[in-house]
Amino acid sequence: MGEALMSETVSEVLIPLAAVIGIAFSLAQWYLVSRVKVIGADPVQRARSERKNGLGDYLVEEEEAIDDQSVIDKCADIQKAISEGATSFLFTEYKYVGMFMTAFAVLIFLFLGSVEGFSTKSQPCTYTKDTMCKPALANALFSTVSFLLGAITSVVAGFFGMKIATYANARTTLEARKGVGKAFILAFRSGTVMGFLLAASGLLVLYVAINLFKIYYGDDWEGLFEAITGYGLGGSSMALFGRVGGGIYTKAADVGADLVGKVERNIPEDDPRNPAVIVDNVGDNVGDIAGMGSDLFGSYAESSCAALVVASISSFGNNHEFTAMCYPLLISSMGIIVCLLTTLVATDFFEIKSVKDIEPTLKKQLIISTALMTVGIAIVSLLALPSTFTIFDFGVQKEVKNWELFFCVSVGLWAGLIIGFITEYFTSNAYSPVQDVADSCRTGAATNVIFGLALGYKSVIIPIFAIALSIYISFSIAAMYGIAVAALGMLSTIATGLAIDAYGPISDNAGGIAEMAGMSHRIRERTDALDSAGNTTAAIGKGFAIGSAALVSLALFGAFVSRAAISSVDVLTPKVFIGLIVGAMLPYWFSAMTMKSVGSAALKMVEEVRRQFNTIPGLMEGTVRPDYASCVKISTDASIREMIPPGALVMLTPLIVGTFFGVETLSGVLAGALVSGVQIAISASNTGGAWDNAKKYIEAGASEYARSLGPKGSDAHKAAVIGDTVGDPLKDTSGPSLNILIKLMAVESLVFAPFFAVHGGILFKLF
């Protein structure tokens, strides 16, 4: 069938080299951000530090008559409080999650080790019975190790992303004093630190793990890559708790701050008199930065693992073609280089000069990276793959050509772009859907809620068609491997996607710091413009995450069905149909848990904020400092307590169903959760994003009609705030967490498939 043009040695060098370049670029961006000092400077220092894009500037050039050093000191103090709060919460969260992960790692070892009675003898391979593979006990041990590796990588990437975000927020605020362009560049550079650090470290750790595991497994690539699937499980497990815990934390504070501060007391958003504002700003980092980073890392790890598992039982694995086997990793390597070039377009080649340039610049990042990546995929496919090869397709080997696989990856890549732009259309206040939602606020909160829900439901249509078309084309060409690499194509520009996504919370924090530091209205308008674009880009990031989760889940589902030796999944079979119904219900159960958790925590937050306004003399006048610590405690306690039940629901369901009802029922559960979860996730995320930007549309007075609905404090604005408050847990807690639900259940089922295939279905065996 021919050999790949790229030698094994070259591929072994290129993959870690690309990862190292990504990490180095991330550190370089951090260095450039760090050169903007949150301190004063004399005129000589300022003159020496003047450079293009404001690099190295000392920020003391306030246009308004405000004491420079006083403002800088306030910004530094607020940044320190946010950073300490975020760090403290994450350490608390990771302590509890760490205990859960340790217990789950033990479960993995015990379940998989018991497949062959903890035997240390070699066993016949699953797919090639005439060949002997490593013992099940080895698979148990290495799956446990890869699970812990994935969890640790996810935690580290999310934590460092949060640290750079809290490091950059005050710097973005101060840069906004000299122009929106300089503030944008600093916020975007900060986002790229997280994007490249996560993409590169995820690739590097996976590559190193494969090579270390290969020392023991030798020619048993089937067992090697089955053990590697634990890497994706570890990443998504941490992402689930990060998303749910961080989402509850931030939204409890956000809802409490908005309902009491903006609706009842008619004070500005992020007003320092509001006791919940610090918690709200902390939450943006722990939920939208650390949580989103872990989420997309999990998607990347799972799509890579799904592709590697299928490839290991195809001609790549059977013939031990290492370069072709590493095709998914080479795609990710090319993605890092492409995203690096794309980033330079926004930060060095072009400069933002006005507010209206922000969103187009971010959109260009998506378009340029997608176009360049298409060329990159073609190069990798030509060099890394044989001209013809076979892919495992439910028991048979299907012949595929390298240009056909290029088409699979490209379909996923461009489907991601379509989902991104459709998400932008339905969540940006530059277009009619959000403007219609804003207009509905004229008649109160009820019509605003109705219009927002309708928008969310409608926004599902085109993304689902895009996902469905991607699935049909990629599966027709290369079976489940085609779907896996299509998901990888959607995530191939993950560094740029994460940079754009992280930019949003950084800009949001910058606006909050401007308000709390008492900076001028003009500065707040600039940070609001950055934040408004960030809301849209955050929604685009969620769209990518949900779309890729659908493809990843289906690829993992296919790998699970093959590993569990299910010849077909017949929905008319009672065992499968009951699983299908229950699986479709799970996203609703999960959403109910997370929404109620936010509601319960928000209720306590509202009561605490009201208590402080009513009982602390001088608080409303701004002469005394609020009791921020009480609000921090409410959010922390609620998030730690409330994240366990939904997390347990997701992680225990496959174990319970597979053990007691068997692999056929579990296959129905996975299919039902996938179909139902994707719809709800898209709808919830877009509804919440639309309500948020409808509020900002009225506040900004971007058009004559928008000004007629405002100003802040008007009845229409209060209705918009209520809509935004309802949408907060939808777009930042339940919606984003659902994509983790569907892919986590799928990868967990794949990891435990050997146990379910041998010992599963206890109840059906008894009766």
Buried (B, 14 or more C-beta within 10 A) or exposed (E): EEEBBBEBEBBBEBBBEBBBBBBEBBEBBBEBBEBBBBEBBEEEBBEEBEEEBBBBBBBBEBEEEBEBEEBBBBBBBBBEBBBEBBBBBBEBBBEBBBEBBEEBBEBBBEBBBBBBEBEEEBBEBBBEEEEEBBBBBBBBBBBBBBBBBBBBBBBBBBBBBBBBBBBBBBBBBBBBBBBBBBBBBBBBBBBBBBBBBBBBBBBBBBBBBBEEBBEBBEEBBBBBBBBBBBBBBBBBBBBBBBBBBBBBBBBBBBBBBBBBBBBBBEBBBBBBBBBBBBBBBBBBBBBBBBBBBBBBBBBBBBBBBBBBBBBBBBBBBBBEBBBBBBBBBBBBBBBBBBBBEBBEBBBEEEBBEEBEBBBEBBBBBBBBBBBBBBEBBBEBBBBBBBEEBBBBBEEEBBEBBBEBBBBBBBBBBBBBBBBBBBBBBBBBBBBEBBBBBBBBBBEBBEBBBBBBBBBBBEBBEBBBEBBEEBBEBBBEBBBBBBBBBBBBBBBBBBBBBBBBBBBBBBBBBBBBBBBBBEBBEEBBBBBBBBBBBBBBBBBBBBBBBBBBBBBBBBBBBBBBBBBBEBEEBBEEBEBBBBBBEBBBBBBEEBBEBBBBBBBBBBBBBBEBBBBBBEEBEEBBEEEEEBBBEBBBBBBBBBBBBBBBBBBEBBBEBBBEBBBBBBBBBBBBBBBBBBBBBBBBBBBBBBBBBBBBBBBBBBBBBBEEEBEEBBEBEBEBBBBBBBBBBBBBBBBBBBBBBBBBBBBBBBBBBBBBBBBBBEBBBEEEEEE
